[in-house]
Amino acid sequence: MANQSPRASVALLRLAVQMLMPHVGERGRKIDDDIKNLVSKGLPDQIQKALDSLRVIGNNAVHPGEINIADDYETAASLFDLLNIIIHHFISTQKMIDSIYEKLPESARARIADRDGKPVSQPK
């Protein structure tokens, strides 16, 4: 799709970010506020930059402003890469870590939880 309409692709990528926000604990109504909340919770700078890049460029695709991506396939393709990085950060990495952690013996997880003052996580 990015070949045929970079502008439409970027607008849809922005929508994908908005749709992701409830899955990472945010409201999904105003992406700027959601990113601000994530930053206050310790979001890494690089992920914040990726989210803001998708937000700003996506907004400009829908409401032309300073950035004109009407025929800019390279930018659209790069934004697909950024979205993949964001998804990897929020979803893929966490699932990978959880799947390994859940293989630990329950007694080990209990000692870790006790050490950290947290409830024992149950396997999913």
N, C-alpha and C positions, 0 to 999 in steps of 0.2 A: 504494500500500500504506500510506503514511503516514496517509492519511485513515481507513483501516479500523483500523489498529493502530499508533499511534505507538510504543508500547513495543516491538513486534516489529521495526519498522523501525529503531529505534535499536540494538537488539541486533544486527541484521544489519549495520548500518553499522560497529559495533565489530568484528564478524567480518571485514568487508572490510579494515579497518585491519590486523588481525592477518595476513590473507592477503597484504597488500601488503608487509609487513616483509621477507620473503625476497627480494623483488624490488628492495629498496633496500639489500641487503647485511647484513640482520640475520637472527636466527634464526627469529622468528615464533612463539616459544613463550610468552614473557611480554612483553606489549606495554610495560609499564613499563620493563623492562630494555632493550628495543630503543630506546625513546625516549631513555633515559639515554645509550646508546651513540651515538645520532645527535647528541645535544646535544654530547657530547664531541668529535665530528667536525665541529662547526661549524654544526649545524642552526639556521636562523634562529628567533628567539624566537617569531615569529607562527606558524610552522609547528608548533613545539613546543606552543604553546597550543592550536592546532587539534587536534593529535593527542591531547593530554591531555583536551581537552573530549570528544572522541569516546570515548576510553577510559573516563573516569569516568562519563559519562552512560550509555554503553552498559553498563558494569558494573552500574549502578543499575537499568537496565531489566531485566536478568536476575536480579539479586539486590537487590530493593528496599532502599534505604537512605535517605539524606537527600533525594534527588531523586526526585520522583514524576512520571513523565511518562506515566502511563496515558492521559490524555486531552489531552496537550499536542502538538497537531499542529504548532504554530509552532516548537517546539524541534526536533522531528524534521525538519521542512523545512529549518531552518537548518543542521542537521548534514549534510544532503545537500550543501548549499552548501560547508560546510567540507571534506567529503571531495573535492569537485571541486577545491578550492584545493590540497589536499594532492597529489592526482594531478597537477595541473598543475605543481606544484613539482618533484616527483620524476620525472615521466615526460614530460609534454608539452613542458615548457620544454627539457629536455635533448635530446629528439629534434629539436626545432626548431633549437637551436643546432648540434647535430651535423650536421644536414642542410645547413646553410649552410657550416659549417666545412669539410666534406668537399668542397665545391665549390672551395675554394681550390686553387691549383696545388700539386702535390706539392713543388715547390721552396720555395714559401712556407711550407708546413707543416714542411718540413725545417729551414728557418731558425728558425722559431718553436720547434721541438723542441730545436734546438741551443742557442738562447738560454736556454731553461728547463732544459736538462740532462735532457730526457725523450726517450724513443724516439718516432720519427715515428708518428703514428696513421695507420692504413691505412683507406681508405674501406670502408664496410660494404656 
